[in-house]
């Protein structure tokens, strides 16, 4: 047991040739050299309480009794008590490839989890032809000997498989109807798969709960892979529904141009032919503009925030924030609020958290929980945010 701590661009344009987006790489670092961090809000209207720490945590979700399931990059799923004092390594997790930006990524429980015990996971894996992001499902069981995922099965593998270790994405969100799920697949630093109708890379995908293409997807009749809901995305690291049923997504842009998008069925979000950022080698990408045929972001950042994780707040502990989106910042080491108003969005506060923030979640009591990235030799803490008295 670990105790909590005490305290239109030509398609031949090439971006960074490195193995991974530097903002998501394993070593903590600031934003791009020569660019200042985005302005921080000075006063934090919340108290930060450390709850536990982990080895490079990636995602979390709450289950009964305030307990948590937490993923660690190297391939561990942990069942953690509400106070963070006890944890159990869950057996039965598929083998992951954790190189670069890979690892065990998102964890979300099924809408009927109280009855079915089903847990959905995303992870990167070696597959025929290269590597890919995989969606899997298993049934969580507990006994005197521990916890495990029973009958774990692969539901979906994005394609084509690509060599390299970047831009897997792998975020999961269940539709409000409880009968479909949305899954994000990054373009794996290959650019054009985001526009390739036959690829499921660089896309938001709409699937059945068994990982099959959902009936009625908008682009199948146009020759797209039948899973595709929207396309022209880069590295999608957060997706969530608001109370009105709108689907919001955030993604890392190229050199600048991080985005929050309202996801519309069948829409093309432009990458790599339109972006509010540029390629890493300095060559420009045309900005989004009216009439270009691409869906523009509702909010974008340049200087960047390096967004990771997305939560739309619905609790009562912070009533002024109800309905707003919250994003973790990696290179910006920040918690970022985005004001949502129907289908419109605007920038809110950005609070300096002093560490790379990988995940944002809402607790059952309405508190806000953050997971620090915890790489580069440091632990990744679980933090609980409550209002100042």
Secondary structure, DSSP 4 states (H G I P E B T S, - for coil): -PPPP-----TT-----SSS-TTTSSS---SSTT-PPPPPBS---EEEEEEEEESSEEEEEE-GGG-EEEEETTTEEEEE-TTSS-EEEEE-PPP---STT-SEEEEEE-TTHHHH-EEEEEEEEEETTEEEEEEEEEEEEEETTEEEEEEEEEEEE-SS-BSSS---EEEEEE-TTSSEEEEEE--TT-SGGGT-TT--TTEEEEEETTSSBPTT-TTGGGTS-TTEEEE--SEEEEEEE-TTS-EEEEEE-SBS-EEEEE--TT-B--TTTS-SSB-TTS---PPP-TTSSSPPPSEEESS---EEEEEE---STTGGGTT-EEEEETTTTEEEEEEEETTEEEEEEEEE-SS-EEEEEE-TTS-EEEEE---TT--EEEEEEEE--
